[in-house]
Amino acid sequence: MISYELSDEGIVGDEVSREGKDGMVRIVQDTLYMDLGAALSLHQWLTTHIENFRKINPGVLEGVRKDEP
């Protein structure tokens, strides 16, 4: 992630900070089609794994509501 200064007029200024990992970043975008049963199953699976993540890493998602991804 790169952060830049922003003037009161909305003009982007100099780079303030840069955070990232060494190497390449690849962004993948796709479309997924599923029926209601598959969507509900995916929802349950994600909810379980997010809850486990929150237990193992308390505070990491601080400020993110429980019903938000």
C-alpha positions in Angstrom: 0.0 0.0 0.0 1.3 3.4 -0.9 0.1 6.6 1.0 0.4 10.1 -0.4 -0.1 13.6 1.0 -3.4 15.2 0.0 -3.8 18.9 -0.1 -6.9 20.7 1.1 -7.7 21.3 -2.6 -7.6 17.5 -3.2 -4.3 17.5 -5.0 -2.2 14.4 -4.6 1.3 15.2 -3.2 4.4 13.4 -2.3 4.6 9.7 -1.3 4.4 9.5 2.5 4.8 5.8 3.1 5.1 2.5 1.3 4.2 -0.9 2.8 4.4 -4.2 1.0 6.2 -7.4 0.5 9.1 -8.3 -1.7 8.2 -9.9 -4.9 5.3 -9.7 -7.3 1.7 -9.1 -6.4 -0.9 -10.7 -8.6 -4.6 -9.6 -8.5 -7.1 -12.2 -9.6 -10.7 -11.3 -10.5 -13.3 -13.8 -11.4 -17.0 -14.4 -11.5 -18.7 -17.2 -9.5 -22.1 -18.5 -10.0 -23.8 -20.8 -7.4 -27.2 -21.9 -6.2 -28.7 -20.9 -2.9 -27.6 -24.1 -1.2 -23.9 -23.6 -2.3 -24.1 -19.9 -1.2 -25.4 -20.8 2.3 -22.7 -23.5 2.6 -20.0 -21.1 1.6 -21.4 -18.5 4.1 -21.3 -21.0 6.9 -17.7 -22.1 6.0 -16.5 -18.5 5.9 -18.2 -17.6 9.2 -16.6 -20.6 10.9 -13.1 -19.7 9.6 -13.5 -16.0 10.4 -14.6 -16.8 13.9 -11.6 -19.1 14.3 -9.3 -16.4 13.0 -10.7 -13.8 15.4 -10.1 -16.2 18.3 -6.5 -16.9 17.3 -5.7 -13.2 16.4 -7.6 -11.0 18.8 -7.5 -7.3 17.9 -6.4 -7.8 14.3 -9.9 -7.1 12.9 -10.6 -4.4 15.6 -13.1 -1.9 14.3 -14.6 -4.3 11.8 -18.2 -5.3 12.8 -18.9 -9.0 13.3 -21.3 -9.0 10.4 -18.8 -7.4 8.0 -16.2 -9.3 6.1 
